Amino acid sequence: MTLLTAVFAAVSSTVLWYFKDSKNQIKLGTLSLMYWGAALMWTADAVFAYAELGMEYFTPAPGEMLNDFFLGLSVTALGLIIWLALLLFHDPKGVVRQALHKDGSS
């Protein structure tokens, strides 16, 4: 489930990047690369788990699947938080800069 969650997030962010962020203003390419990195990591994990467990790898317990799904959601949320921090740091539209300047001059 972690692999499936990461691949879904990677594909979604890549499609958004391709169609909506042509000028790289909101750094969707960075978010996409983070998710593709997670998907690649879990692909390697799945290959090694399959090598160790064999066909048993494809019949996980329901509790294990739920835990893996929550881990995938947690990593997806962490990627969004890192992307949001990066976006606020770079501030492509100057919104944070204006808010700080407005508060500082009052």
CNS distance restraints for C-alpha pairs under 8 A (distance, minus, plus):
assign (resid   1 and name CA) (resid   5 and name CA) 5.99 0.50 0.50
assign (resid   1 and name CA) (resid  65 and name CA) 6.25 0.50 0.50
assign (resid   1 and name CA) (resid  66 and name CA) 7.95 0.50 0.50
assign (resid   1 and name CA) (resid  68 and name CA) 5.38 0.50 0.50
assign (resid   1 and name CA) (resid  69 and name CA) 5.00 0.50 0.50
assign (resid   1 and name CA) (resid  72 and name CA) 6.86 0.50 0.50
assign (resid   2 and name CA) (resid   6 and name CA) 6.09 0.50 0.50
assign (resid   2 and name CA) (resid  42 and name CA) 6.93 0.50 0.50
assign (resid   2 and name CA) (resid  68 and name CA) 5.35 0.50 0.50
assign (resid   2 and name CA) (resid  69 and name CA) 5.61 0.50 0.50
assign (resid   2 and name CA) (resid  71 and name CA) 6.43 0.50 0.50
assign (resid   2 and name CA) (resid  72 and name CA) 4.28 0.50 0.50
assign (resid   2 and name CA) (resid  73 and name CA) 7.82 0.50 0.50
assign (resid   3 and name CA) (resid   7 and name CA) 6.04 0.50 0.50
assign (resid   3 and name CA) (resid  38 and name CA) 7.95 0.50 0.50
assign (resid   3 and name CA) (resid  39 and name CA) 5.68 0.50 0.50
assign (resid   3 and name CA) (resid  42 and name CA) 5.25 0.50 0.50
assign (resid   3 and name CA) (resid  43 and name CA) 6.50 0.50 0.50
assign (resid   3 and name CA) (resid  46 and name CA) 7.99 0.50 0.50
assign (resid   3 and name CA) (resid  72 and name CA) 7.37 0.50 0.50
assign (resid   4 and name CA) (resid   8 and name CA) 6.08 0.50 0.50
assign (resid   4 and name CA) (resid  39 and name CA) 8.00 0.50 0.50
assign (resid   5 and name CA) (resid   9 and name CA) 6.21 0.50 0.50
assign (resid   5 and name CA) (resid  69 and name CA) 7.09 0.50 0.50
assign (resid   5 and name CA) (resid  72 and name CA) 5.46 0.50 0.50
assign (resid   5 and name CA) (resid  73 and name CA) 6.86 0.50 0.50
assign (resid   5 and name CA) (resid  76 and name CA) 7.76 0.50 0.50
assign (resid   6 and name CA) (resid  10 and name CA) 6.01 0.50 0.50
assign (resid   6 and name CA) (resid  35 and name CA) 5.93 0.50 0.50
assign (resid   6 and name CA) (resid  36 and name CA) 7.28 0.50 0.50
assign (resid   6 and name CA) (resid  38 and name CA) 6.14 0.50 0.50
assign (resid   6 and name CA) (resid  39 and name CA) 5.05 0.50 0.50
assign (resid   6 and name CA) (resid  72 and name CA) 6.40 0.50 0.50
assign (resid   6 and name CA) (resid  76 and name CA) 6.89 0.50 0.50
assign (resid   7 and name CA) (resid  11 and name CA) 6.01 0.50 0.50
assign (resid   7 and name CA) (resid  35 and name CA) 7.22 0.50 0.50
assign (resid   7 and name CA) (resid  36 and name CA) 6.95 0.50 0.50
assign (resid   7 and name CA) (resid  39 and name CA) 5.45 0.50 0.50
assign (resid   8 and name CA) (resid  12 and name CA) 6.07 0.50 0.50
assign (resid   9 and name CA) (resid  13 and name CA) 6.04 0.50 0.50
assign (resid   9 and name CA) (resid  32 and name CA) 7.92 0.50 0.50
assign (resid   9 and name CA) (resid  35 and name CA) 6.29 0.50 0.50
assign (resid   9 and name CA) (resid  76 and name CA) 7.02 0.50 0.50
assign (resid  10 and name CA) (resid  14 and name CA) 5.99 0.50 0.50
assign (resid  10 and name CA) (resid  32 and name CA) 5.41 0.50 0.50
assign (resid  10 and name CA) (resid  33 and name CA) 7.53 0.50 0.50
assign (resid  10 and name CA) (resid  34 and name CA) 7.92 0.50 0.50
assign (resid  10 and name CA) (resid  35 and name CA) 4.70 0.50 0.50
assign (resid  10 and name CA) (resid  36 and name CA) 5.31 0.50 0.50
assign (resid  10 and name CA) (resid  39 and name CA) 7.45 0.50 0.50
assign (resid  11 and name CA) (resid  15 and name CA) 6.15 0.50 0.50
assign (resid  11 and name CA) (resid  32 and name CA) 7.72 0.50 0.50
assign (resid  12 and name CA) (resid  16 and name CA) 6.27 0.50 0.50
assign (resid  13 and name CA) (resid  17 and name CA) 5.98 0.50 0.50
assign (resid  13 and name CA) (resid  28 and name CA) 6.65 0.50 0.50
assign (resid  13 and name CA) (resid  29 and name CA) 7.76 0.50 0.50
assign (resid  13 and name CA) (resid  31 and name CA) 6.79 0.50 0.50
assign (resid  13 and name CA) (resid  32 and name CA) 5.14 0.50 0.50
assign (resid  14 and name CA) (resid  18 and name CA) 6.02 0.50 0.50
assign (resid  14 and name CA) (resid  28 and name CA) 7.54 0.50 0.50
assign (resid  14 and name CA) (resid  29 and name CA) 7.00 0.50 0.50
assign (resid  14 and name CA) (resid  32 and name CA) 5.35 0.50 0.50
assign (resid  15 and name CA) (resid  19 and name CA) 6.23 0.50 0.50
assign (resid  16 and name CA) (resid  20 and name CA) 5.48 0.50 0.50
assign (resid  16 and name CA) (resid  21 and name CA) 7.13 0.50 0.50
assign (resid  16 and name CA) (resid  28 and name CA) 7.32 0.50 0.50
assign (resid  17 and name CA) (resid  21 and name CA) 4.94 0.50 0.50
assign (resid  17 and name CA) (resid  22 and name CA) 7.20 0.50 0.50
assign (resid  17 and name CA) (resid  28 and name CA) 5.10 0.50 0.50
assign (resid  17 and name CA) (resid  29 and name CA) 5.82 0.50 0.50
assign (resid  17 and name CA) (resid  32 and name CA) 7.54 0.50 0.50
assign (resid  18 and name CA) (resid  22 and name CA) 6.77 0.50 0.50
assign (resid  21 and name CA) (resid  25 and name CA) 6.46 0.50 0.50
assign (resid  21 and name CA) (resid  26 and name CA) 6.76 0.50 0.50
assign (resid  21 and name CA) (resid  27 and name CA) 7.49 0.50 0.50
assign (resid  21 and name CA) (resid  28 and name CA) 6.64 0.50 0.50
assign (resid  24 and name CA) (resid  28 and name CA) 6.99 0.50 0.50
assign (resid  24 and name CA) (resid  29 and name CA) 7.28 0.50 0.50
assign (resid  25 and name CA) (resid  92 and name CA) 5.88 0.50 0.50
assign (resid  26 and name CA) (resid  87 and name CA) 6.39 0.50 0.50
assign (resid  26 and name CA) (resid  92 and name CA) 6.95 0.50 0.50
assign (resid  27 and name CA) (resid  31 and name CA) 6.83 0.50 0.50
assign (resid  27 and name CA) (resid  83 and name CA) 7.80 0.50 0.50
assign (resid  27 and name CA) (resid  87 and name CA) 6.93 0.50 0.50
assign (resid  28 and name CA) (resid  32 and name CA) 6.06 0.50 0.50
assign (resid  29 and name CA) (resid  33 and name CA) 6.16 0.50 0.50
assign (resid  30 and name CA) (resid  34 and name CA) 6.27 0.50 0.50
assign (resid  30 and name CA) (resid  83 and name CA) 7.40 0.50 0.50
assign (resid  31 and name CA) (resid  35 and name CA) 6.39 0.50 0.50
assign (resid  31 and name CA) (resid  79 and name CA) 6.95 0.50 0.50
assign (resid  31 and name CA) (resid  80 and name CA) 7.31 0.50 0.50
assign (resid  31 and name CA) (resid  83 and name CA) 5.95 0.50 0.50
assign (resid  32 and name CA) (resid  36 and name CA) 6.15 0.50 0.50
assign (resid  33 and name CA) (resid  37 and name CA) 6.02 0.50 0.50
assign (resid  34 and name CA) (resid  38 and name CA) 6.37 0.50 0.50
assign (resid  34 and name CA) (resid  79 and name CA) 6.77 0.50 0.50
assign (resid  35 and name CA) (resid  39 and name CA) 6.15 0.50 0.50
assign (resid  35 and name CA) (resid  76 and name CA) 7.46 0.50 0.50
assign (resid  35 and name CA) (resid  79 and name CA) 7.26 0.50 0.50
assign (resid  36 and name CA) (resid  40 and name CA) 6.06 0.50 0.50
assign (resid  37 and name CA) (resid  41 and name CA) 6.16 0.50 0.50
assign (resid  38 and name CA) (resid  42 and name CA) 6.24 0.50 0.50
assign (resid  39 and name CA) (resid  43 and name CA) 6.05 0.50 0.50
assign (resid  40 and name CA) (resid  44 and name CA) 6.36 0.50 0.50
assign (resid  41 and name CA) (resid  45 and name CA) 6.29 0.50 0.50
assign (resid  42 and name CA) (resid  46 and name CA) 5.98 0.50 0.50
assign (resid  43 and name CA) (resid  47 and name CA) 6.25 0.50 0.50
assign (resid  44 and name CA) (resid  48 and name CA) 6.32 0.50 0.50
assign (resid  45 and name CA) (resid  49 and name CA) 6.03 0.50 0.50
assign (resid  46 and name CA) (resid  50 and name CA) 5.96 0.50 0.50
assign (resid  47 and name CA) (resid  51 and name CA) 6.18 0.50 0.50
assign (resid  48 and name CA) (resid  52 and name CA) 6.24 0.50 0.50
assign (resid  49 and name CA) (resid  53 and name CA) 5.93 0.50 0.50
assign (resid  49 and name CA) (resid  54 and name CA) 7.80 0.50 0.50
assign (resid  49 and name CA) (resid  57 and name CA) 6.80 0.50 0.50
assign (resid  50 and name CA) (resid  54 and name CA) 4.94 0.50 0.50
assign (resid  50 and name CA) (resid  55 and name CA) 7.05 0.50 0.50
assign (resid  50 and name CA) (resid  56 and name CA) 7.91 0.50 0.50
assign (resid  50 and name CA) (resid  57 and name CA) 5.58 0.50 0.50
assign (resid  53 and name CA) (resid  57 and name CA) 5.51 0.50 0.50
assign (resid  55 and name CA) (resid  59 and name CA) 7.59 0.50 0.50
assign (resid  56 and name CA) (resid  60 and name CA) 7.35 0.50 0.50
assign (resid  60 and name CA) (resid  64 and name CA) 6.30 0.50 0.50
assign (resid  60 and name CA) (resid  65 and name CA) 6.44 0.50 0.50
assign (resid  61 and name CA) (resid  65 and name CA) 6.34 0.50 0.50
assign (resid  62 and name CA) (resid  66 and name CA) 6.24 0.50 0.50
assign (resid  63 and name CA) (resid  67 and name CA) 6.21 0.50 0.50
assign (resid  64 and name CA) (resid  68 and name CA) 6.15 0.50 0.50
assign (resid  65 and name CA) (resid  69 and name CA) 6.09 0.50 0.50
assign (resid  66 and name CA) (resid  70 and name CA) 6.24 0.50 0.50
assign (resid  67 and name CA) (resid  71 and name CA) 6.19 0.50 0.50
assign (resid  68 and name CA) (resid  72 and name CA) 6.15 0.50 0.50
assign (resid  69 and name CA) (resid  73 and name CA) 6.22 0.50 0.50
assign (resid  70 and name CA) (resid  74 and name CA) 6.03 0.50 0.50
assign (resid  71 and name CA) (resid  75 and name CA) 6.21 0.50 0.50
assign (resid  72 and name CA) (resid  76 and name CA) 6.14 0.50 0.50
assign (resid  73 and name CA) (resid  77 and name CA) 6.07 0.50 0.50
assign (resid  74 and name CA) (resid  78 and name CA) 6.08 0.50 0.50
assign (resid  75 and name CA) (resid  79 and name CA) 6.12 0.50 0.50
assign (resid  76 and name CA) (resid  80 and name CA) 6.34 0.50 0.50
assign (resid  77 and name CA) (resid  81 and name CA) 6.22 0.50 0.50
assign (resid  78 and name CA) (resid  82 and name CA) 6.20 0.50 0.50
assign (resid  79 and name CA) (resid  83 and name CA) 6.07 0.50 0.50
assign (resid  80 and name CA) (resid  84 and name CA) 5.99 0.50 0.50
assign (resid  81 and name CA) (resid  85 and name CA) 6.18 0.50 0.50
assign (resid  82 and name CA) (resid  86 and name CA) 6.18 0.50 0.50
assign (resid  83 and name CA) (resid  87 and name CA) 6.04 0.50 0.50
assign (resid  84 and name CA) (resid  88 and name CA) 6.09 0.50 0.50
assign (resid  85 and name CA) (resid  89 and name CA) 6.04 0.50 0.50
assign (resid  86 and name CA) (resid  90 and name CA) 6.19 0.50 0.50
assign (resid  87 and name CA) (resid  91 and name CA) 5.76 0.50 0.50
assign (resid  87 and name CA) (resid  92 and name CA) 7.44 0.50 0.50
assign (resid  88 and name CA) (resid  96 and name CA) 7.05 0.50 0.50
assign (resid  91 and name CA) (resid  95 and name CA) 6.63 0.50 0.50
assign (resid  91 and name CA) (resid  96 and name CA) 6.36 0.50 0.50
assign (resid  91 and name CA) (resid  97 and name CA) 7.42 0.50 0.50
assign (resid  94 and name CA) (resid  98 and name CA) 6.11 0.50 0.50
assign (resid  95 and name CA) (resid  99 and name CA) 6.23 0.50 0.50
assign (resid  96 and name CA) (resid 100 and name CA) 6.08 0.50 0.50
assign (resid  97 and name CA) (resid 101 and name CA) 6.00 0.50 0.50
assign (resid  98 and name CA) (resid 102 and name CA) 5.91 0.50 0.50
assign (resid  99 and name CA) (resid 103 and name CA) 6.18 0.50 0.50
assign (resid 100 and name CA) (resid 104 and name CA) 5.96 0.50 0.50
assign (resid 101 and name CA) (resid 105 and name CA) 6.08 0.50 0.50
assign (resid 102 and name CA) (resid 106 and name CA) 6.48 0.50 0.50
